[in-house]
């Protein structure tokens, strides 16, 4: 694929806060190495989305009437929406699989 086909990854403010909170909690509960490994794993998946935004399956959630895709990552779920017209992958949320995600949608 050419660089012109690359999608931009954009985090919503909520998703950014959620990820930051998760990484901070891992720092507190475990250590910096644990949070760094999760952060690196998430970034690896996000790099795939730059060129293959539909790589991951559908979730049961919607955002403003549009179906969200999900990335499962080591006990966490990243929900995102693809905007093909503007070549943007919008990260809508980052959640622990133990959370009640249904209550947030």
SEZALO-530136 format. One record per residue (C-alpha): residue number from 0; chain; x, y, z. Coordinates in Angstrom, 2 decimals. Layout:
# SEZALO-530136
{pt NUM, A, {X, Y, Z}}
...
//
This chain:
# SEZALO-530136
{pt 0, A, {0.00, 0.00, 0.00}}
{pt 1, A, {1.08, 3.53, -0.66}}
{pt 2, A, {1.50, 6.18, 2.02}}
{pt 3, A, {-1.46, 8.07, 0.55}}
{pt 4, A, {-3.65, 5.12, 1.57}}
{pt 5, A, {-2.63, 5.46, 5.22}}
{pt 6, A, {-5.40, 6.14, 7.74}}
{pt 7, A, {-4.89, 8.57, 10.60}}
{pt 8, A, {-5.54, 7.26, 14.13}}
{pt 9, A, {-7.49, 9.74, 16.29}}
{pt 10, A, {-8.34, 9.17, 19.96}}
{pt 11, A, {-11.48, 10.70, 21.43}}
{pt 12, A, {-10.83, 12.59, 24.65}}
{pt 13, A, {-12.61, 9.85, 26.59}}
{pt 14, A, {-10.54, 7.10, 24.98}}
{pt 15, A, {-7.35, 9.01, 25.69}}
{pt 16, A, {-8.35, 9.44, 29.34}}
{pt 17, A, {-9.38, 5.79, 29.64}}
{pt 18, A, {-6.07, 4.53, 28.25}}
{pt 19, A, {-4.10, 6.88, 30.48}}
{pt 20, A, {-6.07, 5.70, 33.52}}
{pt 21, A, {-5.48, 2.03, 32.66}}
{pt 22, A, {-1.74, 2.55, 32.19}}
{pt 23, A, {-1.46, 4.55, 35.43}}
{pt 24, A, {-3.30, 1.84, 37.37}}
{pt 25, A, {-0.98, -0.81, 35.97}}
{pt 26, A, {2.00, 1.31, 37.07}}
{pt 27, A, {0.56, 1.48, 40.60}}
{pt 28, A, {-0.63, -2.12, 40.90}}
{pt 29, A, {2.32, -3.78, 39.16}}
{pt 30, A, {5.17, -1.78, 37.68}}
{pt 31, A, {6.20, 0.37, 34.75}}
{pt 32, A, {7.25, -2.68, 32.71}}
{pt 33, A, {3.70, -4.09, 32.73}}
{pt 34, A, {2.14, -0.82, 31.55}}
{pt 35, A, {4.87, -0.35, 28.95}}
{pt 36, A, {4.24, -3.83, 27.51}}
{pt 37, A, {0.49, -3.12, 27.23}}
{pt 38, A, {1.16, 0.29, 25.69}}
{pt 39, A, {3.53, -1.24, 23.12}}
{pt 40, A, {1.03, -4.01, 22.29}}
{pt 41, A, {-1.75, -1.46, 21.77}}
{pt 42, A, {0.49, 0.64, 19.53}}
{pt 43, A, {1.35, -2.43, 17.47}}
{pt 44, A, {-2.34, -3.06, 16.80}}
{pt 45, A, {-2.97, 0.60, 16.04}}
{pt 46, A, {-0.18, 0.55, 13.45}}
{pt 47, A, {-2.06, -2.23, 11.64}}
{pt 48, A, {-5.10, 0.04, 11.48}}
{pt 49, A, {-3.12, 2.65, 9.55}}
{pt 50, A, {-3.34, 0.43, 6.47}}
{pt 51, A, {-5.94, -2.20, 7.37}}
{pt 52, A, {-8.70, -0.38, 9.28}}
{pt 53, A, {-11.19, -3.22, 8.88}}
{pt 54, A, {-8.77, -5.86, 10.13}}
{pt 55, A, {-10.70, -6.45, 13.35}}
{pt 56, A, {-14.24, -7.70, 13.82}}
{pt 57, A, {-17.44, -5.95, 14.70}}
{pt 58, A, {-18.50, -5.34, 18.27}}
{pt 59, A, {-22.10, -5.28, 19.48}}
{pt 60, A, {-21.81, -1.55, 20.20}}
{pt 61, A, {-22.78, 1.48, 18.17}}
{pt 62, A, {-21.76, 5.12, 18.36}}
{pt 63, A, {-24.11, 7.72, 16.88}}
{pt 64, A, {-25.87, 4.92, 15.00}}
{pt 65, A, {-22.69, 3.47, 13.49}}
{pt 66, A, {-21.36, 0.01, 14.32}}
{pt 67, A, {-18.04, -0.11, 16.14}}
{pt 68, A, {-15.19, -2.51, 15.55}}
{pt 69, A, {-13.20, -3.99, 18.44}}
{pt 70, A, {-9.62, -4.93, 19.14}}
{pt 71, A, {-9.08, -7.36, 22.03}}
{pt 72, A, {-5.70, -6.69, 23.67}}
{pt 73, A, {-4.53, -8.60, 26.77}}
{pt 74, A, {-7.73, -8.27, 28.79}}
{pt 75, A, {-8.76, -4.92, 27.31}}
{pt 76, A, {-11.01, -3.90, 24.44}}
{pt 77, A, {-10.47, -0.98, 22.08}}
{pt 78, A, {-13.60, 0.19, 20.27}}
{pt 79, A, {-13.21, 2.17, 17.08}}
{pt 80, A, {-15.02, 3.61, 14.10}}
{pt 81, A, {-13.65, 3.84, 10.55}}
{pt 82, A, {-14.25, 6.98, 8.49}}
{pt 83, A, {-13.30, 5.94, 4.96}}
{pt 84, A, {-14.15, 9.29, 3.41}}
{pt 85, A, {-11.59, 11.15, 5.54}}
{pt 86, A, {-9.24, 8.16, 6.05}}
{pt 87, A, {-9.53, 8.32, 9.83}}
{pt 88, A, {-9.79, 5.59, 12.46}}
{pt 89, A, {-11.57, 7.09, 15.46}}
{pt 90, A, {-10.74, 5.36, 18.74}}
{pt 91, A, {-13.96, 5.69, 20.74}}
{pt 92, A, {-13.08, 3.81, 23.93}}
{pt 93, A, {-10.54, 1.65, 25.74}}
{pt 94, A, {-12.01, -0.67, 28.38}}
{pt 95, A, {-11.08, -3.54, 30.63}}
{pt 96, A, {-12.90, -6.74, 29.66}}
{pt 97, A, {-14.01, -6.85, 33.31}}
{pt 98, A, {-15.84, -3.51, 33.01}}
{pt 99, A, {-19.53, -3.19, 32.35}}
{pt 100, A, {-19.06, -1.78, 28.87}}
{pt 101, A, {-22.79, -2.03, 28.18}}
{pt 102, A, {-23.45, 0.70, 30.74}}
{pt 103, A, {-21.29, 3.10, 28.74}}
{pt 104, A, {-23.24, 2.73, 25.49}}
//
